[in-house]
């Protein structure tokens, strides 16, 4: 009986550690997503600001100088 309880306690300890590691990984991912959203917002703002003065149209595809 003691052996069985010990195995159950080991499994619970393993699962608790696993959940803690998953929580840590999820928090890191939330931070990364927040940072990426902020960067995307900044890029969109830059792109909107670089359009024509007539309403911020999207920049046209221009040929590189070597064409």
LUMDREN-986796 format. One record per atom (N, C-alpha, C): residue number from 1; atom name; x, y, z. Coordinates in steps of 0.02 Angstrom, whole numbers. Layout:
// LUMDREN-986796
PT    n  atom       x       y       z
PT  NUM    CA       X       Y       Z
...
This chain:
// LUMDREN-986796
PT    n  atom       x       y       z
PT    1     N      41     -60       0
PT    1    CA       0       0       0
PT    1     C      43      63       0
PT    2     N      96      63      40
PT    2    CA     141     121      42
PT    2     C     175     133     -25
PT    3     N     191      78     -59
PT    3    CA     223      84    -124
PT    3     C     176     117    -174
PT    4     N     113      99    -171
PT    4    CA      64     127    -216
PT    4     C      54     202    -202
PT    5     N      51     221    -140
PT    5    CA      45     291    -122
PT    5     C     106     330    -145
PT    6     N     164     300    -136
PT    6    CA     226     334    -157
PT    6     C     226     346    -232
PT    7     N     204     296    -271
PT    7    CA     201     305    -345
PT    7     C     152     360    -363
PT    8     N      95     362    -329
PT    8    CA      46     415    -343
PT    8     C      75     484    -325
PT    9     N     111     488    -270
PT    9    CA     142     551    -251
PT    9     C     194     573    -302
PT   10     N     232     525    -328
PT   10    CA     281     541    -380
PT   10     C     247     567    -443
PT   11     N     192     535    -461
PT   11    CA     156     557    -521
PT   11     C     128     627    -511
PT   12     N     101     640    -452
PT   12    CA      73     707    -439
PT   12     C     129     759    -441
PT   13     N     186     743    -412
PT   13    CA     243     790    -412
PT   13     C     265     803    -484
PT   14     N     268     751    -525
PT   14    CA     288     759    -595
PT   14     C     238     804    -631
PT   15     N     173     791    -621
PT   15    CA     122     830    -655
PT   15     C     123     903    -631
PT   16     N     135     915    -568
PT   16    CA     139     983    -543
PT   16     C     198    1021    -575
PT   17     N     254     987    -581
PT   17    CA     312    1018    -612
PT   17     C     298    1032    -686
PT   18     N     265     984    -719
PT   18    CA     249     992    -789
PT   18     C     202    1052    -800
PT   19     N     152    1059    -757
PT   19    CA     105    1115    -763
PT   19     C     141    1181    -751
PT   20     N     187    1182    -703
PT   20    CA     225    1242    -690
PT   20     C     267    1262    -751
PT   21     N     298    1213    -783
PT   21    CA     338    1227    -843
PT   21     C     294    1252    -900
PT   22     N     234    1223    -907
PT   22    CA     189    1246    -959
PT   22     C     165    1317    -946
PT   23     N     151    1333    -883
PT   23    CA     131    1401    -866
PT   23     C     186    1451    -884
PT   24     N     247    1433    -869
PT   24    CA     304    1477    -884
PT   24     C     310    1487    -960
PT   25     N     303    1432    -998
PT   25    CA     308    1437   -1070
PT   25     C     251    1480   -1099
PT   26     N     191    1473   -1072
PT   26    CA     134    1513   -1096
PT   26     C     145    1586   -1081
PT   27     N     171    1603   -1023
PT   27    CA     185    1673   -1006
PT   27     C     236    1702   -1054
PT   28     N     287    1663   -1072
PT   28    CA     337    1687   -1120
PT   28     C     305    1699   -1187
PT   29     N     260    1654   -1208
PT   29    CA     227    1662   -1273
PT   29     C     181    1723   -1273
PT   30     N     148    1736   -1217
PT   30    CA     105    1796   -1213
PT   30     C     147    1858   -1221
PT   31     N     206    1859   -1190
PT   31    CA     250    1917   -1197
PT   31     C     274    1925   -1268
PT   32     N     291    1871   -1301
PT   32    CA     314    1874   -1371
PT   32     C     258    1899   -1416
PT   33     N     197    1874   -1406
PT   33    CA     141    1895   -1447
PT   33     C     127    1969   -1436
PT   34     N     130    1992   -1375
PT   34    CA     119    2063   -1360
PT   34     C     172    2106   -1395
PT   35     N     235    2084   -1392
PT   35    CA     288    2122   -1425
PT   35     C     279    2122   -1500
PT   36     N     259    2066   -1529
PT   36    CA     248    2062   -1602
PT   36     C     189    2106   -1623
PT   37     N     137    2108   -1582
PT   37    CA      81    2151   -1598
PT   37     C     102    2225   -1598
PT   38     N     143    2242   -1549
PT   38    CA     168    2311   -1545
PT   38     C     210    2328   -1606
PT   39     N     254    2282   -1626
PT   39    CA     296    2293   -1685
PT   39     C     253    2298   -1748
PT   40     N     202    2256   -1754
PT   40    CA     158    2257   -1812
PT   40     C     121    2323   -1815
PT   41     N      97    2347   -1758
PT   41    CA      62    2411   -1755
PT   41     C     109    2467   -1778
PT   42     N     171    2465   -1754
PT   42    CA     219    2516   -1773
PT   42     C     233    2513   -1848
PT   43     N     240    2454   -1876
PT   43    CA     252    2447   -1948
PT   43     C     193    2472   -1989
PT   44     N     133    2457   -1966
PT   44    CA      73    2481   -2001
PT   44     C      71    2557   -1999
PT   45     N      87    2586   -1941
PT   45    CA      87    2659   -1936
PT   45     C     139    2689   -1982
PT   46     N     199    2658   -1985
PT   46    CA     251    2684   -2030
PT   46     C     230    2679   -2102
PT   47     N     198    2624   -2120
PT   47    CA     176    2614   -2189
PT   47     C     121    2664   -2206
PT   48     N      76    2676   -2161
PT   48    CA      22    2724   -2173
PT   48     C      51    2795   -2179
PT   49     N     103    2809   -2142
PT   49    CA     133    2876   -2144
PT   49     C     177    2886   -2204
PT   50     N     198    2833   -2238
PT   50    CA     243    2841   -2295
PT   50     C     207    2845   -2362
PT   51     N     140    2844   -2360
PT   51    CA     101    2849   -2423
PT   51     C     101    2919   -2450
PT   52     N      63    2929   -2502
PT   52    CA      57    2996   -2532
PT   52     C      23    3043   -2484
PT   53     N      35    3107   -2491
PT   53    CA       3    3157   -2449
PT   53     C     -71    3163   -2465
PT   54     N     -94    3131   -2519
PT   54    CA    -163    3136   -2541
PT   54     C    -208    3085   -2509
PT   55     N    -189    3056   -2454
PT   55    CA    -234    3009   -2422
PT   55     C    -199    2946   -2399
PT   56     N    -134    2943   -2402
PT   56    CA     -98    2886   -2376
PT   56     C    -109    2821   -2414
PT   57     N    -109    2826   -2479
PT   57    CA    -117    2765   -2520
PT   57     C     -57    2720   -2510
PT   58     N     -66    2657   -2526
PT   58    CA     -11    2610   -2521
PT   58     C      42    2627   -2573
PT   59     N     106    2618   -2556
PT   59    CA     158    2633   -2604
PT   59     C     154    2587   -2665
PT   60     N     166    2616   -2724
PT   60    CA     164    2576   -2785
PT   60     C     227    2535   -2791
PT   61     N     222    2478   -2824
PT   61    CA     281    2437   -2836
PT   61     C     324    2473   -2888
PT   62     N     383    2490   -2869
PT   62    CA     428    2525   -2915
PT   62     C     483    2478   -2935
PT   63     N     507    2487   -2997
PT   63    CA     563    2447   -3020
PT   63     C     627    2471   -2987
PT   64     N     671    2425   -2972
PT   64    CA     736    2446   -2946
PT   64     C     774    2486   -2998
PT   65     N     822    2526   -2978
PT   65    CA     858    2570   -3024
PT   65     C     894    2534   -3081
PT   66     N     910    2471   -3074
PT   66    CA     948    2437   -3127
PT   66     C     904    2414   -3185
PT   67     N     839    2425   -3183
PT   67    CA     796    2406   -3239
PT   67     C     789    2462   -3289
